[in-house]
Amino acid sequence: MASIPASPPLVAGFDAKEWIAEWSAHGGIVILVDDRLYLRRQPNLPYPLSSHLDRLSIILIRCGGGQAVAEHLAQRREGVIP
């Protein structure tokens, strides 16, 4: 499990909705608790899926997308976006 602070500056071009969809499609789970974003994986994922999740988590950390993902999840929770 990774705990990502939702505060680094965002690199232009990061799409939180697309990242969440891709993360979920490959067996990843995203949990937002207060201002912390937790990245989890389904157990016993095949190597190709696990490897893809590794790349996605690196993208998230390097581009500072934690804040965008947290905001997107918060807006969905509050019903601002479907």
C-alpha positions as CSV (number, residue, x, y, z in Angstrom):
1,M,0.0,0.0,0.0
2,A,1.2,3.5,-0.8
3,S,0.2,6.6,1.0
4,I,0.5,9.7,-1.2
5,P,0.3,13.2,0.2
6,A,-2.2,15.2,-1.9
7,S,-0.1,18.3,-2.0
8,P,2.7,18.3,-4.6
9,P,2.2,20.7,-7.5
10,L,0.4,19.2,-10.5
11,V,2.2,18.7,-13.9
12,A,0.1,20.0,-16.8
13,G,-1.6,17.3,-18.8
14,F,-2.5,14.9,-15.9
15,D,-6.1,13.6,-16.2
16,A,-7.3,12.4,-12.8
17,K,-10.4,10.8,-14.1
18,E,-8.5,8.8,-16.8
19,W,-5.8,7.8,-14.2
20,I,-8.4,6.5,-11.8
21,A,-10.2,4.5,-14.5
22,E,-6.9,3.0,-15.7
23,W,-5.8,2.2,-12.2
24,S,-9.1,0.5,-11.4
25,A,-9.2,-1.4,-14.7
26,H,-5.8,-3.0,-13.9
27,G,-6.8,-4.2,-10.4
28,G,-5.9,-1.1,-8.4
29,I,-8.0,0.4,-5.6
30,V,-7.9,4.1,-4.6
31,I,-9.1,5.2,-1.2
32,L,-9.4,8.9,-0.1
33,V,-9.3,9.5,3.7
34,D,-9.3,13.1,4.7
35,D,-6.3,14.5,2.8
36,R,-4.5,11.2,2.3
37,L,-4.8,9.1,-0.9
38,Y,-4.2,5.4,-0.4
39,L,-3.3,3.2,-3.4
40,R,-4.0,-0.5,-3.0
41,R,-4.0,-3.6,-5.3
42,Q,-6.1,-6.6,-5.5
43,P,-4.3,-9.6,-4.1
44,N,-2.5,-12.1,-6.4
45,L,-2.5,-9.9,-9.6
46,P,-0.7,-11.4,-12.6
47,Y,2.7,-9.8,-13.4
48,P,1.5,-7.7,-16.4
49,L,-1.3,-6.0,-14.3
50,S,1.0,-5.5,-11.3
51,S,3.7,-4.0,-13.6
52,H,1.2,-1.6,-15.1
53,L,0.1,-0.5,-11.7
54,D,3.8,0.2,-10.8
55,R,4.0,2.4,-13.8
56,L,0.8,4.2,-13.0
57,S,1.9,4.9,-9.4
58,I,5.2,6.3,-10.6
59,I,3.3,8.6,-13.0
60,L,1.1,9.8,-10.1
61,I,4.0,10.5,-7.8
62,R,6.3,12.1,-10.5
63,C,3.7,14.5,-11.9
64,G,2.1,15.4,-8.5
65,G,-1.3,14.1,-9.5
66,G,-2.3,13.2,-6.0
67,Q,-4.1,16.4,-5.4
68,A,-6.0,16.1,-8.7
69,V,-7.1,12.5,-7.9
70,A,-8.1,13.5,-4.3
71,E,-10.1,16.4,-5.6
72,H,-11.8,14.3,-8.3
73,L,-12.7,11.6,-5.7
74,A,-14.0,14.2,-3.2
75,Q,-16.2,15.8,-6.0
76,R,-17.6,12.4,-6.9
77,R,-18.3,11.6,-3.2
78,E,-20.1,15.0,-2.8
79,G,-22.1,14.4,-6.0
80,V,-20.6,17.4,-7.8
81,I,-19.6,15.1,-10.7
82,P,-21.0,11.6,-11.6
